[in-house]
Amino acid sequence: MAGPTDNPGSSTRPYLVRALHDWCTDNGFTPYIAVHVGPAVQVPMEYVKNNEIVLNVSFEATSNLRLGNDFIEFKARFGGVTREIVVPVEHVVAIYARENGQGMAFPMPPAAGAATPPEPAEPAQAEPARGLRLASSEPAADESDEPPPPPPGTEPPRPALKRIK
């Protein structure tokens, strides 16, 4: 008999992308997505650097925005010209708020393989991301639950809570 763990279900990526897009919008932040560009990605190639493009996916910068389970689709202006953008959700490698860098990173798409990670590209909307702090959806292989020990002769820092409204 098949149990609930036998079926991994659909990917969580599109749900997390929509949730973080909603969070950015609700808090007045500008949602950006970093996309690994491959053959299935339809973006202005002149803005792609090292197989990556960063796109402003705010409602103000896009029209007909659809954050689907398989594709993110919208129209946006690049250099004054309206372009149709189609991004397979599996190619989204991060979504974050431009203003504070809070967001989430995702694993590279399977087609990208174990290639060298691309250098971050400049956003296509001319505003660079500042202080990008991403929370990965998967732990790194060398992460442990224990924080590193403080250097000898120093006291460990006191824990601090960050209030999120």
ZAVEX-537667 format. One record per residue (C-alpha): residue number from 1; x, y, z. Coordinates in Angstrom, 2 decimals. Layout:
<i->NUM; xx->X; yy->Y; zz->Z> $
...
//
This chain:
<i->1; xx->0.00; yy->0.00; zz->0.00> $
<i->2; xx->1.34; yy->3.44; zz->-0.96> $
<i->3; xx->1.84; yy->5.92; zz->1.84> $
<i->4; xx->1.77; yy->9.72; zz->1.79> $
<i->5; xx->5.57; yy->9.90; zz->1.48> $
<i->6; xx->5.57; yy->7.78; zz->-1.71> $
<i->7; xx->4.23; yy->10.72; zz->-3.74> $
<i->8; xx->6.51; yy->13.75; zz->-3.41> $
<i->9; xx->3.73; yy->16.05; zz->-4.73> $
<i->10; xx->4.27; yy->19.06; zz->-6.87> $
<i->11; xx->7.16; yy->21.47; zz->-6.46> $
<i->12; xx->6.93; yy->24.02; zz->-3.66> $
<i->13; xx->8.82; yy->26.59; zz->-5.76> $
<i->14; xx->5.80; yy->28.21; zz->-7.49> $
<i->15; xx->3.94; yy->28.48; zz->-4.17> $
<i->16; xx->6.92; yy->30.06; zz->-2.42> $
<i->17; xx->7.47; yy->32.47; zz->-5.33> $
<i->18; xx->3.82; yy->33.58; zz->-5.15> $
<i->19; xx->3.95; yy->33.88; zz->-1.36> $
<i->20; xx->7.10; yy->36.02; zz->-1.40> $
<i->21; xx->5.72; yy->38.12; zz->-4.27> $
<i->22; xx->2.59; yy->38.75; zz->-2.18> $
<i->23; xx->4.71; yy->39.57; zz->0.89> $
<i->24; xx->6.79; yy->42.08; zz->-1.09> $
<i->25; xx->3.68; yy->43.68; zz->-2.58> $
<i->26; xx->1.81; yy->43.84; zz->0.74> $
<i->27; xx->4.79; yy->45.53; zz->2.41> $
<i->28; xx->5.47; yy->48.06; zz->-0.34> $
<i->29; xx->8.65; yy->46.32; zz->-1.54> $
<i->30; xx->9.69; yy->45.66; zz->-5.13> $
<i->31; xx->9.88; yy->41.91; zz->-5.92> $
<i->32; xx->12.80; yy->40.86; zz->-8.10> $
<i->33; xx->13.44; yy->37.39; zz->-9.46> $
<i->34; xx->16.82; yy->36.00; zz->-10.49> $
<i->35; xx->16.43; yy->33.61; zz->-13.42> $
<i->36; xx->18.83; yy->31.01; zz->-14.79> $
<i->37; xx->18.48; yy->31.47; zz->-18.55> $
<i->38; xx->18.19; yy->28.36; zz->-20.69> $
<i->39; xx->16.51; yy->27.44; zz->-23.99> $
<i->40; xx->12.99; yy->27.44; zz->-22.47> $
<i->41; xx->13.36; yy->30.97; zz->-21.03> $
<i->42; xx->11.99; yy->33.85; zz->-23.12> $
<i->43; xx->13.66; yy->37.09; zz->-22.01> $
<i->44; xx->15.56; yy->39.90; zz->-23.77> $
<i->45; xx->18.90; yy->38.18; zz->-24.31> $
<i->46; xx->20.77; yy->41.49; zz->-24.46> $
<i->47; xx->20.21; yy->41.83; zz->-20.69> $
<i->48; xx->21.45; yy->38.32; zz->-19.84> $
<i->49; xx->24.86; yy->38.06; zz->-18.14> $
<i->50; xx->26.48; yy->34.72; zz->-17.36> $
<i->51; xx->23.22; yy->32.87; zz->-18.12> $
<i->52; xx->21.31; yy->34.94; zz->-15.54> $
<i->53; xx->18.89; yy->37.82; zz->-15.64> $
<i->54; xx->17.26; yy->39.71; zz->-12.77> $
<i->55; xx->13.72; yy->40.91; zz->-13.43> $
<i->56; xx->11.50; yy->43.39; zz->-11.63> $
<i->57; xx->8.18; yy->41.52; zz->-11.28> $
<i->58; xx->6.23; yy->44.23; zz->-9.46> $
<i->59; xx->2.75; yy->45.07; zz->-10.70> $
<i->60; xx->4.03; yy->48.55; zz->-11.59> $
<i->61; xx->6.77; yy->47.18; zz->-13.88> $
<i->62; xx->4.69; yy->44.46; zz->-15.56> $
<i->63; xx->1.36; yy->43.96; zz->-17.27> $
<i->64; xx->-0.68; yy->40.76; zz->-17.45> $
<i->65; xx->1.49; yy->39.17; zz->-14.74> $
<i->66; xx->0.67; yy->35.47; zz->-14.22> $
<i->67; xx->2.54; yy->33.56; zz->-11.52> $
<i->68; xx->1.54; yy->30.04; zz->-12.52> $
<i->69; xx->2.69; yy->26.65; zz->-11.29> $
<i->70; xx->4.73; yy->26.01; zz->-14.45> $
<i->71; xx->5.49; yy->29.46; zz->-15.89> $
<i->72; xx->5.80; yy->33.10; zz->-14.88> $
<i->73; xx->4.47; yy->35.18; zz->-17.76> $
<i->74; xx->4.16; yy->38.94; zz->-18.21> $
<i->75; xx->4.84; yy->41.86; zz->-20.49> $
<i->76; xx->7.42; yy->44.49; zz->-19.57> $
<i->77; xx->9.20; yy->47.38; zz->-21.22> $
<i->78; xx->12.92; yy->47.13; zz->-21.93> $
<i->79; xx->14.50; yy->50.20; zz->-23.45> $
<i->80; xx->11.02; yy->51.55; zz->-24.24> $
<i->81; xx->9.97; yy->48.41; zz->-26.13> $
<i->82; xx->7.29; yy->46.07; zz->-24.74> $
<i->83; xx->8.50; yy->42.46; zz->-24.58> $
<i->84; xx->6.72; yy->39.20; zz->-23.75> $
<i->85; xx->8.51; yy->37.38; zz->-20.91> $
<i->86; xx->8.08; yy->33.65; zz->-20.23> $
<i->87; xx->10.07; yy->32.02; zz->-17.42> $
<i->88; xx->9.64; yy->28.38; zz->-16.41> $
<i->89; xx->9.25; yy->28.44; zz->-12.62> $
<i->90; xx->12.03; yy->25.85; zz->-12.25> $
<i->91; xx->14.43; yy->28.46; zz->-13.69> $
<i->92; xx->13.73; yy->30.97; zz->-10.88> $
<i->93; xx->16.79; yy->30.73; zz->-8.64> $
<i->94; xx->15.79; yy->33.52; zz->-6.22> $
<i->95; xx->13.05; yy->35.98; zz->-5.35> $
<i->96; xx->13.78; yy->38.91; zz->-3.08> $
<i->97; xx->12.77; yy->42.44; zz->-2.14> $
<i->98; xx->14.93; yy->45.05; zz->-3.84> $
<i->99; xx->14.77; yy->47.40; zz->-0.86> $
<i->100; xx->16.11; yy->45.06; zz->1.83> $
<i->101; xx->17.33; yy->41.91; zz->0.05> $
<i->102; xx->15.04; yy->39.63; zz->2.05> $
<i->103; xx->13.85; yy->36.65; zz->0.06> $
<i->104; xx->14.62; yy->33.06; zz->-0.79> $
<i->105; xx->17.07; yy->31.22; zz->-3.05> $
<i->106; xx->16.28; yy->27.97; zz->-4.85> $
<i->107; xx->18.43; yy->25.22; zz->-6.35> $
<i->108; xx->19.55; yy->25.59; zz->-9.95> $
<i->109; xx->17.24; yy->23.95; zz->-12.51> $
<i->110; xx->18.08; yy->20.32; zz->-13.31> $
<i->111; xx->19.11; yy->21.21; zz->-16.87> $
<i->112; xx->21.78; yy->23.57; zz->-15.51> $
<i->113; xx->23.56; yy->20.62; zz->-13.92> $
<i->114; xx->26.56; yy->21.10; zz->-11.69> $
<i->115; xx->27.99; yy->23.92; zz->-13.75> $
<i->116; xx->29.76; yy->26.80; zz->-12.08> $
<i->117; xx->27.15; yy->29.11; zz->-10.54> $
<i->118; xx->26.69; yy->32.26; zz->-12.63> $
<i->119; xx->27.75; yy->35.63; zz->-11.33> $
<i->120; xx->24.75; yy->37.77; zz->-10.40> $
<i->121; xx->23.53; yy->39.87; zz->-13.29> $
<i->122; xx->22.45; yy->43.48; zz->-13.01> $
<i->123; xx->18.67; yy->43.83; zz->-12.86> $
<i->124; xx->17.11; yy->44.54; zz->-16.23> $
<i->125; xx->15.32; yy->47.52; zz->-14.67> $
<i->126; xx->18.62; yy->49.38; zz->-14.03> $
<i->127; xx->18.33; yy->49.37; zz->-10.20> $
<i->128; xx->20.89; yy->47.03; zz->-8.61> $
<i->129; xx->19.95; yy->44.92; zz->-5.61> $
<i->130; xx->21.62; yy->46.07; zz->-2.43> $
<i->131; xx->22.62; yy->43.90; zz->0.50> $
<i->132; xx->21.01; yy->40.74; zz->-0.84> $
<i->133; xx->20.33; yy->38.33; zz->2.01> $
<i->134; xx->18.64; yy->35.18; zz->0.84> $
<i->135; xx->17.38; yy->32.23; zz->2.82> $
<i->136; xx->17.97; yy->29.03; zz->0.88> $
<i->137; xx->15.13; yy->26.56; zz->0.55> $
<i->138; xx->17.64; yy->23.73; zz->0.92> $
<i->139; xx->20.45; yy->23.49; zz->3.48> $
<i->140; xx->24.00; yy->23.55; zz->2.22> $
<i->141; xx->25.98; yy->20.34; zz->2.58> $
<i->142; xx->28.35; yy->21.88; zz->5.12> $
<i->143; xx->25.69; yy->23.51; zz->7.33> $
<i->144; xx->25.27; yy->22.18; zz->10.82> $
<i->145; xx->22.81; yy->22.98; zz->13.56> $
<i->146; xx->25.56; yy->24.29; zz->15.83> $
<i->147; xx->26.96; yy->27.81; zz->15.36> $
<i->148; xx->30.74; yy->28.05; zz->15.00> $
<i->149; xx->32.57; yy->28.49; zz->18.31> $
<i->150; xx->33.65; yy->32.06; zz->19.15> $
<i->151; xx->37.36; yy->32.89; zz->18.87> $
<i->152; xx->39.33; yy->32.24; zz->22.08> $
<i->153; xx->39.19; yy->35.07; zz->24.61> $
<i->154; xx->35.89; yy->36.52; zz->23.36> $
<i->155; xx->32.39; yy->36.14; zz->24.67> $
<i->156; xx->29.78; yy->34.74; zz->22.30> $
<i->157; xx->27.33; yy->37.37; zz->21.03> $
<i->158; xx->23.97; yy->37.57; zz->22.74> $
<i->159; xx->21.05; yy->36.26; zz->20.72> $
<i->160; xx->18.84; yy->38.95; zz->19.23> $
<i->161; xx->15.31; yy->38.80; zz->17.92> $
<i->162; xx->14.22; yy->40.73; zz->14.88> $
<i->163; xx->10.65; yy->42.03; zz->15.02> $
<i->164; xx->8.76; yy->41.48; zz->11.79> $
<i->165; xx->5.49; yy->43.34; zz->11.44> $
//
